Amino acid sequence: MRAVVQRVKKSSVSIDKKVIAEIGKGLLVLLGVAKTDETRDVDYLVEKILNLRVFEDENSKMNKSLIEINGEMLVVSQFTLLGNCRKGRRPSFVEAAEPEKANALYENFINQVRQKGVSAQTGQFRAMMDVSLINDGPVTFILESRW
């Protein structure tokens, strides 16, 4: 499982020019599910992302987590994060999970985040979306559940 995590001042998702989800201060998480991913990959990334100290404290040091600042999360499924661009000019997506499995793990991720008390908004699985954000910093991290 691969996630691009961006600290944002605000972020939103639109479909056909209609906003379907939006958050204020928090994290935008673009989430890609691999065909080898399991529930333990979700467990790992949820804990890692929620407790990642990427928000500034009173001394302007990245010392606070999303939970500590009572921030929000916007989670957007993005299978292209599993694209392999090593050969040729067209990305290969053979490592991406099939839609049914990917959606189940994506929903599991969202449910776990919410169960931890964090407000989580979502994109729409398999939809063509416009994602807007004001990146705070910019601060962006790439996390993987397996190394």
LUMKENU-29084 format. One record per atom (N, C-alpha, C, CB): atom name; residue number from 0; x, y, z. Coordinates in nm, 3 decimals, padded with zeros to 5 digits. Glycine has a CB too. Layout:
REM LUMKENU-29084
CA, NUM, X, Y, Z
...
This chain:
REM LUMKENU-29084
N, 0, 00.087, -00.116, 00.000
CA, 0, 00.000, 00.000, 00.000
C, 0, 00.091, 00.122, 00.000
CB, 0, -00.099, 00.000, 00.123
N, 1, 00.055, 00.218, -00.080
CA, 1, 00.136, 00.338, -00.094
C, 1, 00.046, 00.459, -00.073
CB, 1, 00.206, 00.344, -00.234
N, 2, 00.098, 00.558, 00.001
CA, 2, 00.021, 00.679, 00.027
C, 2, 00.108, 00.801, 00.004
CB, 2, -00.035, 00.679, 00.170
N, 3, 00.051, 00.899, -00.063
CA, 3, 00.111, 01.032, -00.072
C, 3, 00.032, 01.116, 00.027
CB, 3, 00.107, 01.092, -00.220
N, 4, 00.102, 01.169, 00.126
CA, 4, 00.039, 01.243, 00.235
C, 4, 00.083, 01.388, 00.226
CB, 4, 00.075, 01.183, 00.375
N, 5, -00.014, 01.478, 00.213
CA, 5, 00.016, 01.620, 00.200
C, 5, -00.052, 01.697, 00.312
CB, 5, -00.028, 01.673, 00.062
N, 6, 00.028, 01.778, 00.381
CA, 6, -00.028, 01.866, 00.483
C, 6, -00.095, 01.982, 00.410
CB, 6, 00.083, 01.917, 00.583
N, 7, -00.223, 02.005, 00.443
CA, 7, -00.298, 02.106, 00.369
C, 7, -00.365, 02.206, 00.462
CB, 7, -00.404, 02.039, 00.282
N, 8, -00.386, 02.326, 00.408
CA, 8, -00.468, 02.425, 00.477
C, 8, -00.614, 02.398, 00.448
CB, 8, -00.430, 02.569, 00.433
N, 9, -00.640, 02.348, 00.325
CA, 9, -00.773, 02.301, 00.288
C, 9, -00.760, 02.218, 00.162
CB, 9, -00.872, 02.419, 00.267
N, 10, -00.860, 02.131, 00.140
CA, 10, -00.859, 02.045, 00.023
C, 10, -01.002, 02.003, -00.008
CB, 10, -00.769, 01.920, 00.046
N, 11, -01.026, 01.973, -00.136
CA, 11, -01.160, 01.930, -00.175
C, 11, -01.152, 01.837, -00.296
CB, 11, -01.249, 02.052, -00.207
N, 12, -01.261, 01.764, -00.317
CA, 12, -01.277, 01.676, -00.432
C, 12, -01.406, 01.714, -00.502
CB, 12, -01.278, 01.525, -00.390
N, 13, -01.398, 01.728, -00.633
CA, 13, -01.516, 01.759, -00.714
C, 13, -01.534, 01.654, -00.823
CB, 13, -01.505, 01.900, -00.777
N, 14, -01.659, 01.627, -00.855
CA, 14, -01.694, 01.543, -00.969
C, 14, -01.793, 01.622, -01.052
CB, 14, -01.753, 01.403, -00.924
N, 15, -01.765, 01.635, -01.180
CA, 15, -01.850, 01.715, -01.270
C, 15, -01.876, 01.854, -01.214
CB, 15, -01.984, 01.643, -01.294
N, 16, -01.772, 01.916, -01.163
CA, 16, -01.773, 02.053, -01.110
C, 16, -01.855, 02.070, -00.982
CB, 16, -01.826, 02.146, -01.214
N, 17, -01.895, 01.958, -00.919
CA, 17, -01.970, 01.964, -00.794
C, 17, -01.881, 01.911, -00.682
CB, 17, -02.104, 01.882, -00.804
N, 18, -01.862, 01.991, -00.578
CA, 18, -01.780, 01.950, -00.465
C, 18, -01.853, 01.840, -00.389
CB, 18, -01.749, 02.071, -00.372
N, 19, -01.783, 01.725, -00.372
CA, 19, -01.845, 01.613, -00.300
C, 19, -01.783, 01.593, -00.162
CB, 19, -01.832, 01.485, -00.381
N, 20, -01.664, 01.653, -00.140
CA, 20, -01.599, 01.643, -00.010
C, 20, -01.500, 01.757, 00.005
CB, 20, -01.527, 01.505, 00.007
N, 21, -01.486, 01.805, 00.129
CA, 21, -01.387, 01.910, 00.154
C, 21, -01.348, 01.909, 00.301
CB, 21, -01.442, 02.049, 00.114
N, 22, -01.224, 01.951, 00.325
CA, 22, -01.172, 01.960, 00.461
C, 22, -01.100, 02.092, 00.479
CB, 22, -01.078, 01.842, 00.493
N, 23, -01.079, 02.127, 00.605
CA, 23, -00.995, 02.241, 00.640
C, 23, -00.855, 02.188, 00.671
CB, 23, -01.053, 02.320, 00.762
N, 24, -00.793, 02.242, 00.772
CA, 24, -00.657, 02.205, 00.809
C, 24, -00.647, 02.055, 00.838
CB, 24, -00.610, 02.285, 00.932
N, 25, -00.549, 01.991, 00.774
CA, 25, -00.533, 01.849, 00.795
C, 25, -00.443, 01.785, 00.692
CB, 25, -00.665, 01.781, 00.795
N, 26, -00.481, 01.662, 00.652
CA, 26, -00.401, 01.584, 00.559
C, 26, -00.485, 01.536, 00.441
CB, 26, -00.338, 01.464, 00.630
N, 27, -00.430, 01.554, 00.322
CA, 27, -00.484, 01.491, 00.202
C, 27, -00.404, 01.364, 00.182
CB, 27, -00.476, 01.586, 00.075
N, 28, -00.473, 01.250, 00.176
CA, 28, -00.406, 01.122, 00.157
C, 28, -00.451, 01.061, 00.026
CB, 28, -00.437, 01.026, 00.275
N, 29, -00.357, 01.049, -00.068
CA, 29, -00.381, 00.977, -00.193
C, 29, -00.337, 00.835, -00.167
CB, 29, -00.305, 01.042, -00.317
N, 30, -00.427, 00.738, -00.182
CA, 30, -00.403, 00.602, -00.137
C, 30, -00.408, 00.503, -00.253
CB, 30, -00.504, 00.563, -00.030
N, 31, -00.299, 00.430, -00.270
CA, 31, -00.291, 00.326, -00.373
C, 31, -00.281, 00.190, -00.308
CB, 31, -00.172, 00.350, -00.467
N, 32, -00.360, 00.094, -00.357
CA, 32, -00.364, -00.040, -00.301
C, 32, -00.301, -00.138, -00.399
CB, 32, -00.509, -00.082, -00.267
N, 33, -00.203, -00.215, -00.350
CA, 33, -00.135, -00.316, -00.432
C, 33, -00.208, -00.450, -00.421
CB, 33, 00.012, -00.331, -00.389
N, 34, -00.187, -00.535, -00.520
CA, 34, -00.256, -00.664, -00.520
C, 34, -00.210, -00.754, -00.406
CB, 34, -00.235, -00.735, -00.651
N, 35, -00.094, -00.728, -00.348
CA, 35, -00.045, -00.809, -00.236
C, 35, -00.083, -00.753, -00.100
CB, 35, 00.106, -00.822, -00.244
N, 36, -00.154, -00.640, -00.097
CA, 36, -00.189, -00.576, 00.030
C, 36, -00.294, -00.655, 00.107
CB, 36, -00.239, -00.435, 00.005
N, 37, -00.286, -00.641, 00.240
CA, 37, -00.377, -00.708, 00.332
C, 37, -00.420, -00.609, 00.439
CB, 37, -00.311, -00.834, 00.396
N, 38, -00.504, -00.654, 00.530
CA, 38, -00.551, -00.570, 00.639
C, 38, -00.436, -00.514, 00.721
CB, 38, -00.644, -00.648, 00.730
N, 39, -00.330, -00.590, 00.739
CA, 39, -00.216, -00.541, 00.818
C, 39, -00.149, -00.419, 00.753
CB, 39, -00.112, -00.651, 00.837
N, 40, -00.158, -00.408, 00.621
CA, 40, -00.104, -00.291, 00.552
C, 40, -00.188, -00.168, 00.586
CB, 40, -00.102, -00.313, 00.399
N, 41, -00.318, -00.185, 00.591
CA, 41, -00.409, -00.077, 00.631
C, 41, -00.379, -00.036, 00.775
CB, 41, -00.558, -00.121, 00.616
N, 42, -00.371, -00.135, 00.864
CA, 42, -00.344, -00.108, 01.006
C, 42, -00.217, -00.024, 01.022
CB, 42, -00.330, -00.240, 01.084
N, 43, -00.112, -00.064, 00.952
CA, 43, 00.017, 00.005, 00.962
C, 43, 00.005, 00.150, 00.916
CB, 43, 00.124, -00.069, 00.879
N, 44, -00.054, 00.170, 00.797
CA, 44, -00.060, 00.307, 00.743
C, 44, -00.153, 00.397, 00.823
CB, 44, -00.106, 00.303, 00.598
N, 45, -00.263, 00.345, 00.872
CA, 45, -00.352, 00.427, 00.954
C, 45, -00.278, 00.477, 01.077
CB, 45, -00.478, 00.347, 00.995
N, 46, -00.214, 00.388, 01.148
CA, 46, -00.139, 00.427, 01.269
C, 46, -00.027, 00.525, 01.235
CB, 46, -00.082, 00.303, 01.339
N, 47, 00.047, 00.496, 01.129
CA, 47, 00.160, 00.582, 01.090
C, 47, 00.112, 00.722, 01.054
CB, 47, 00.236, 00.520, 00.970
N, 48, 00.010, 00.731, 00.971
CA, 48, -00.035, 00.862, 00.923
C, 48, -00.100, 00.944, 01.035
CB, 48, -00.135, 00.844, 00.808
N, 49, -00.185, 00.880, 01.114
CA, 49, -00.252, 00.954, 01.222
C, 49, -00.155, 01.007, 01.326
CB, 49, -00.355, 00.866, 01.289
N, 50, -00.045, 00.939, 01.347
CA, 50, 00.051, 00.978, 01.451
C, 50, 00.177, 01.044, 01.398
CB, 50, 00.088, 00.858, 01.531
N, 51, 00.184, 01.064, 01.267
CA, 51, 00.300, 01.130, 01.207
C, 51, 00.305, 01.275, 01.254
CB, 51, 00.293, 01.122, 01.052
N, 52, 00.417, 01.313, 01.311
CA, 52, 00.430, 01.449, 01.366
C, 52, 00.476, 01.545, 01.256
CB, 52, 00.531, 01.452, 01.485
N, 53, 00.377, 01.599, 01.184
CA, 53, 00.405, 01.686, 01.069
C, 53, 00.345, 01.825, 01.083
CB, 53, 00.354, 01.622, 00.944
N, 54, 00.281, 01.851, 01.197
CA, 54, 00.223, 01.984, 01.220
C, 54, 00.307, 02.058, 01.322
CB, 54, 00.076, 01.972, 01.268
N, 55, 00.316, 02.188, 01.304
CA, 55, 00.405, 02.269, 01.388
C, 55, 00.349, 02.293, 01.527
CB, 55, 00.432, 02.401, 01.321
N, 56, 00.441, 02.295, 01.623
CA, 56, 00.407, 02.331, 01.760
C, 56, 00.429, 02.481, 01.779
CB, 56, 00.491, 02.249, 01.863
N, 57, 00.422, 02.527, 01.903
CA, 57, 00.439, 02.670, 01.932
C, 57, 00.579, 02.722, 01.901
CB, 57, 00.407, 02.697, 02.076
N, 58, 00.676, 02.631, 01.879
CA, 58, 00.813, 02.670, 01.844
C, 58, 00.842, 02.650, 01.695
CB, 58, 00.912, 02.590, 01.926
N, 59, 00.739, 02.633, 01.615
CA, 59, 00.750, 02.612, 01.471
C, 59, 00.826, 02.485, 01.434
CB, 59, 00.819, 02.731, 01.408
N, 60, 00.823, 02.385, 01.520
CA, 60, 00.885, 02.255, 01.493
C, 60, 00.774, 02.156, 01.459
CB, 60, 00.968, 02.204, 01.616
N, 61, 00.801, 02.066, 01.366
CA, 61, 00.703, 01.963, 01.333
C, 61, 00.701, 01.862, 01.447
CB, 61, 00.736, 01.893, 01.196
N, 62, 00.610, 01.883, 01.541
CA, 62, 00.603, 01.803, 01.663
C, 62, 00.464, 01.752, 01.694
CB, 62, 00.654, 01.882, 01.779
N, 63, 00.365, 01.789, 01.613
CA, 63, 00.227, 01.751, 01.644
C, 63, 00.167, 01.665, 01.533
CB, 63, 00.140, 01.876, 01.667
N, 64, 00.083, 01.573, 01.575
CA, 64, 00.016, 01.483, 01.481
C, 64, -00.121, 01.539, 01.442
CB, 64, 00.001, 01.342, 01.542
N, 65, -00.181, 01.475, 01.345
CA, 65, -00.315, 01.511, 01.302
C, 65, -00.413, 01.502, 01.419
CB, 65, -00.362, 01.421, 01.187
N, 66, -00.399, 01.399, 01.499
CA, 66, -00.486, 01.380, 01.615
C, 66, -00.468, 01.494, 01.715
CB, 66, -00.458, 01.244, 01.683
N, 67, -00.343, 01.533, 01.739
CA, 67, -00.314, 01.637, 01.838
C, 67, -00.368, 01.775, 01.799
CB, 67, -00.164, 01.647, 01.860
N, 68, -00.375, 01.801, 01.668
CA, 68, -00.427, 01.932, 01.626
C, 68, -00.577, 01.927, 01.595
CB, 68, -00.351, 01.982, 01.502
N, 69, -00.636, 01.808, 01.612
CA, 69, -00.778, 01.788, 01.580
C, 69, -00.805, 01.823, 01.434
CB, 69, -00.867, 01.873, 01.673
N, 70, -00.715, 01.778, 01.347
CA, 70, -00.727, 01.804, 01.204
C, 70, -00.817, 01.705, 01.134
CB, 70, -00.592, 01.803, 01.140
N, 71, -00.840, 01.732, 01.007
CA, 71, -00.926, 01.649, 00.924
C, 71, -00.844, 01.575, 00.820
CB, 71, -01.035, 01.734, 00.856
N, 72, -00.903, 01.470, 00.761
CA, 72, -00.836, 01.395, 00.657
C, 72, -00.929, 01.381, 00.537
CB, 72, -00.792, 01.257, 00.709
N, 73, -00.871, 01.398, 00.418
CA, 73, -00.941, 01.370, 00.293
C, 73, -00.867, 01.254, 00.228
CB, 73, -00.947, 01.496, 00.199
N, 74, -00.937, 01.143, 00.205
CA, 74, -00.876, 01.022, 00.149
C, 74, -00.929, 01.001, 00.007
CB, 74, -00.905, 00.897, 00.238
N, 75, -00.834, 00.991, -00.087
CA, 75, -00.870, 00.973, -00.227
C, 75, -00.798, 00.849, -00.280
CB, 75, -00.832, 01.099, -00.312
N, 76, -00.875, 00.755, -00.331
CA, 76, -00.818, 00.634, -00.391
C, 76, -00.746, 00.672, -00.520
CB, 76, -00.927, 00.528, -00.418
N, 77, -00.623, 00.620, -00.537
CA, 77, -00.546, 00.654, -00.656
C, 77, -00.460, 00.536, -00.699
CB, 77, -00.460, 00.778, -00.631
N, 78, -00.514, 00.452, -00.786
CA, 78, -00.442, 00.332, -00.829
C, 78, -00.315, 00.366, -00.906
CB, 78, -00.531, 00.245, -00.914
N, 79, -00.307, 00.485, -00.964
CA, 79, -00.189, 00.521, -01.042
C, 79, -00.062, 00.530, -00.957
CB, 79, -00.211, 00.653, -01.113
N, 80, -00.078, 00.536, -00.825
CA, 80, 00.040, 00.535, -00.738
C, 80, 00.116, 00.403, -00.748
CB, 80, 00.000, 00.560, -00.592
N, 81, 00.050, 00.299, -00.799
CA, 81, 00.114, 00.169, -00.817
C, 81, 00.170, 00.154, -00.958
CB, 81, 00.016, 00.058, -00.787
N, 82, 00.165, 00.258, -01.038
CA, 82, 00.215, 00.252, -01.175
C, 82, 00.367, 00.234, -01.178
CB, 82, 00.177, 00.378, -01.251
N, 83, 00.410, 00.144, -01.263
CA, 83, 00.553, 00.120, -01.282
C, 83, 00.593, 00.184, -01.414
CB, 83, 00.586, -00.034, -01.280
N, 84, 00.685, 00.279, -01.408
CA, 84, 00.727, 00.354, -01.527
C, 84, 00.870, 00.321, -01.569
CB, 84, 00.715, 00.504, -01.502
N, 85, 00.923, 00.210, -01.521
CA, 85, 01.063, 00.176, -01.549
C, 85, 01.089, 00.142, -01.695
CB, 85, 01.105, 00.061, -01.464
N, 86, 00.995, 00.072, -01.759
CA, 86, 01.015, 00.030, -01.898
C, 86, 00.920, 00.104, -01.989
CB, 86, 00.995, -00.123, -01.912
N, 87, 00.970, 00.142, -02.104
CA, 87, 00.886, 00.205, -02.204
C, 87, 00.833, 00.340, -02.159
CB, 87, 00.773, 00.116, -02.238
N, 88, 00.726, 00.380, -02.224
CA, 88, 00.668, 00.512, -02.197
C, 88, 00.528, 00.505, -02.140
CB, 88, 00.666, 00.594, -02.322
N, 89, 00.472, 00.386, -02.135
CA, 89, 00.337, 00.369, -02.081
C, 89, 00.347, 00.300, -01.946
CB, 89, 00.246, 00.289, -02.178
N, 90, 00.292, 00.358, -01.842
CA, 90, 00.298, 00.294, -01.710
C, 90, 00.227, 00.159, -01.710
CB, 90, 00.236, 00.385, -01.603
N, 91, 00.281, 00.067, -01.633
CA, 91, 00.219, -00.063, -01.612
C, 91, 00.152, -00.062, -01.475
CB, 91, 00.324, -00.179, -01.623
N, 92, 00.031, -00.113, -01.470
CA, 92, -00.044, -00.114, -01.345
C, 92, -00.068, -00.256, -01.294
CB, 92, -00.177, -00.043, -01.363
N, 93, 00.018, -00.350, -01.333
CA, 93, -00.001, -00.490, -01.294
C, 93, 00.011, -00.511, -01.143
CB, 93, 00.100, -00.577, -01.365
N, 94, 00.075, -00.420, -01.072
CA, 94, 00.091, -00.433, -00.927
C, 94, -00.029, -00.380, -00.849
CB, 94, 00.216, -00.360, -00.881
N, 95, -00.117, -00.306, -00.916
CA, 95, -00.235, -00.250, -00.850
C, 95, -00.338, -00.360, -00.823
CB, 95, -00.299, -00.137, -00.935
N, 96, -00.406, -00.349, -00.711
CA, 96, -00.510, -00.446, -00.675
C, 96, -00.629, -00.434, -00.769
CB, 96, -00.555, -00.426, -00.530
N, 97, -00.700, -00.545, -00.786
CA, 97, -00.825, -00.544, -00.861
C, 97, -00.924, -00.453, -00.786
CB, 97, -00.883, -00.690, -00.877
N, 98, -01.017, -00.390, -00.859
CA, 98, -01.107, -00.292, -00.796
C, 98, -01.181, -00.341, -00.671
CB, 98, -01.208, -00.249, -00.897
N, 99, -01.232, -00.464, -00.671
CA, 99, -01.308, -00.512, -00.556
C, 99, -01.220, -00.515, -00.430
CB, 99, -01.365, -00.652, -00.585
N, 100, -01.100, -00.568, -00.443
CA, 100, -01.008, -00.575, -00.330
C, 100, -00.963, -00.436, -00.289
CB, 100, -00.887, -00.663, -00.363
N, 101, -00.929, -00.354, -00.388
CA, 101, -00.881, -00.218, -00.360
C, 101, -00.987, -00.139, -00.285
CB, 101, -00.844, -00.146, -00.491
N, 102, -01.111, -00.148, -00.328
CA, 102, -01.219, -00.074, -00.262
C, 102, -01.239, -00.122, -00.119
CB, 102, -01.349, -00.087, -00.341
N, 103, -01.231, -00.252, -00.097
CA, 103, -01.249, -00.306, 00.039
C, 103, -01.141, -00.253, 00.133
CB, 103, -01.246, -00.461, 00.036
N, 104, -01.016, -00.251, 00.088
CA, 104, -00.907, -00.201, 00.174
C, 104, -00.913, -00.049, 00.189
CB, 104, -00.770, -00.243, 00.116
N, 105, -00.954, 00.020, 00.085
CA, 105, -00.974, 00.166, 00.090
C, 105, -01.081, 00.199, 00.194
CB, 105, -01.014, 00.221, -00.050
N, 106, -01.193, 00.130, 00.190
CA, 106, -01.302, 00.152, 00.287
C, 106, -01.257, 00.115, 00.428
CB, 106, -01.426, 00.069, 00.247
N, 107, -01.178, 00.010, 00.441
CA, 107, -01.124, -00.030, 00.571
C, 107, -01.037, 00.082, 00.627
CB, 107, -01.041, -00.161, 00.558
N, 108, -00.953, 00.141, 00.542
CA, 108, -00.867, 00.252, 00.583
C, 108, -00.952, 00.367, 00.638
CB, 108, -00.780, 00.301, 00.463
N, 109, -01.053, 00.406, 00.563
CA, 109, -01.140, 00.517, 00.603
C, 109, -01.212, 00.486, 00.734
CB, 109, -01.243, 00.548, 00.492
N, 110, -01.264, 00.367, 00.746
CA, 110, -01.335, 00.328, 00.869
C, 110, -01.243, 00.330, 00.990
CB, 110, -01.395, 00.189, 00.853
N, 111, -01.120, 00.283, 00.974
CA, 111, -01.026, 00.285, 01.087
C, 111, -00.993, 00.428, 01.129
CB, 111, -00.897, 00.211, 01.051
N, 112, -00.974, 00.516, 01.032
CA, 112, -00.945, 00.656, 01.062
C, 112, -01.061, 00.716, 01.142
CB, 112, -00.921, 00.737, 00.931
N, 113, -01.181, 00.691, 01.098
CA, 113, -01.299, 00.743, 01.167
C, 113, -01.315, 00.683, 01.306
CB, 113, -01.424, 00.717, 01.086
N, 114, -01.285, 00.554, 01.320
CA, 114, -01.295, 00.489, 01.451
C, 114, -01.196, 00.547, 01.551
CB, 114, -01.271, 00.339, 01.437
N, 115, -01.088, 00.608, 01.500
CA, 115, -00.988, 00.671, 01.587
C, 115, -01.030, 00.814, 01.622
CB, 115, -00.850, 00.672, 01.519
N, 116, -01.149, 00.856, 01.576
CA, 116, -01.201, 00.987, 01.612
C, 116, -01.163, 01.101, 01.520
CB, 116, -01.158, 01.020, 01.747
N, 117, -01.108, 01.069, 01.403
CA, 117, -01.067, 01.172, 01.309
C, 117, -01.176, 01.190, 01.204
CB, 117, -00.931, 01.138, 01.242
N, 118, -01.211, 01.314, 01.176
CA, 118, -01.307, 01.344, 01.071
C, 118, -01.242, 01.313, 00.936
CB, 118, -01.352, 01.493, 01.078
N, 119, -01.302, 01.220, 00.862
CA, 119, -01.247, 01.180, 00.733
C, 119, -01.351, 01.195, 00.623
CB, 119, -01.195, 01.035, 00.738
N, 120, -01.315, 01.268, 00.520
CA, 120, -01.396, 01.282, 00.400
C, 120, -01.330, 01.198, 00.291
CB, 120, -01.409, 01.434, 00.356
N, 121, -01.407, 01.168, 00.185
CA, 121, -01.352, 01.081, 00.082
C, 121, -01.386, 01.129, -00.057
CB, 121, -01.403, 00.940, 00.100
N, 122, -01.304, 01.080, -00.149
CA, 122, -01.337, 01.093, -00.290
C, 122, -01.437, 00.983, -00.323
CB, 122, -01.211, 01.085, -00.380
N, 123, -01.460, 00.960, -00.451
CA, 123, -01.550, 00.853, -00.494
C, 123, -01.467, 00.749, -00.567
CB, 123, -01.666, 00.908, -00.585
N, 124, -01.469, 00.628, -00.517
CA, 124, -01.389, 00.520, -00.573
C, 124, -01.421, 00.501, -00.721
CB, 124, -01.413, 00.389, -00.496
N, 125, -01.318, 00.493, -00.804
CA, 125, -01.322, 00.470, -00.949
C, 125, -01.384, 00.585, -01.028
CB, 125, -01.400, 00.345, -00.976
N, 126, -01.402, 00.700, -00.967
CA, 126, -01.459, 00.815, -01.040
C, 126, -01.346, 00.904, -01.091
CB, 126, -01.555, 00.896, -00.948
N, 127, -01.375, 00.979, -01.195
CA, 127, -01.283, 01.082, -01.243
C, 127, -01.306, 01.204, -01.158
CB, 127, -01.303, 01.113, -01.397
N, 128, -01.204, 01.244, -01.081
CA, 128, -01.220, 01.350, -00.982
C, 128, -01.123, 01.465, -01.008
CB, 128, -01.199, 01.295, -00.842
N, 129, -01.162, 01.582, -00.964
CA, 129, -01.073, 01.697, -00.958
C, 129, -01.041, 01.717, -00.810
CB, 129, -01.138, 01.826, -01.023
N, 130, -00.913, 01.712, -00.777
CA, 130, -00.869, 01.727, -00.638
C, 130, -00.800, 01.863, -00.627
CB, 130, -00.774, 01.611, -00.593
N, 131, -00.849, 01.945, -00.536
CA, 131, -00.791, 02.076, -00.512
C, 131, -00.729, 02.079, -00.373
CB, 131, -00.897, 02.188, -00.527
N, 132, -00.621, 02.153, -00.361
CA, 132, -00.560, 02.166, -00.230
C, 132, -00.476, 02.291, -00.221
CB, 132, -00.475, 02.044, -00.198
N, 133, -00.463, 02.338, -00.098
CA, 133, -00.362, 02.438, -00.067
C, 133, -00.264, 02.365, 00.023
CB, 133, -00.424, 02.569, 00.002
N, 134, -00.150, 02.331, -00.035
CA, 134, -00.048, 02.256, 00.036
C, 134, 00.018, 02.348, 00.136
CB, 134, 00.057, 02.196, -00.062
N, 135, 00.022, 02.306, 00.261
CA, 135, 00.076, 02.386, 00.371
C, 135, 00.224, 02.355, 00.387
CB, 135, 00.000, 02.359, 00.503
N, 136, 00.307, 02.444, 00.342
CA, 136, 00.452, 02.425, 00.358
C, 136, 00.530, 02.461, 00.233
CB, 136, 00.481, 02.283, 00.397
N, 137, 00.530, 02.379, 00.132
CA, 137, 00.462, 02.251, 00.118
C, 137, 00.528, 02.140, 00.200
CB, 137, 00.459, 02.212, -00.029
N, 138, 00.444, 02.053, 00.253
CA, 138, 00.489, 01.937, 00.329
C, 138, 00.422, 01.815, 00.266
CB, 138, 00.456, 01.950, 00.483
N, 139, 00.504, 01.727, 00.207
CA, 139, 00.453, 01.608, 00.139
C, 139, 00.543, 01.490, 00.169
CB, 139, 00.445, 01.632, -00.014
N, 140, 00.479, 01.374, 00.198
CA, 140, 00.553, 01.251, 00.227
C, 140, 00.496, 01.136, 00.147
CB, 140, 00.548, 01.219, 00.377
N, 141, 00.582, 01.041, 00.111
CA, 141, 00.540, 00.918, 00.047
C, 141, 00.565, 00.806, 00.149
CB, 141, 00.617, 00.892, -00.089
N, 142, 00.458, 00.734, 00.182
CA, 142, 00.467, 00.625, 00.279
C, 142, 00.428, 00.494, 00.212
CB, 142, 00.378, 00.653, 00.402
N, 143, 00.494, 00.388, 00.254
CA, 143, 00.461, 00.255, 00.203
C, 143, 00.448, 00.159, 00.320
CB, 143, 00.568, 00.205, 00.103
N, 144, 00.358, 00.064, 00.307
CA, 144, 00.337, -00.031, 00.416
C, 144, 00.438, -00.144, 00.413
CB, 144, 00.198, -00.087, 00.409
N, 145, 00.508, -00.161, 00.301
CA, 145, 00.612, -00.265, 00.289
C, 145, 00.736, -00.205, 00.228
CB, 145, 00.562, -00.385, 00.204
N, 146, 00.852, -00.254, 00.270
CA, 146, 00.976, -00.196, 00.218
C, 146, 01.048, -00.295, 00.133
CB, 146, 01.066, -00.149, 00.330
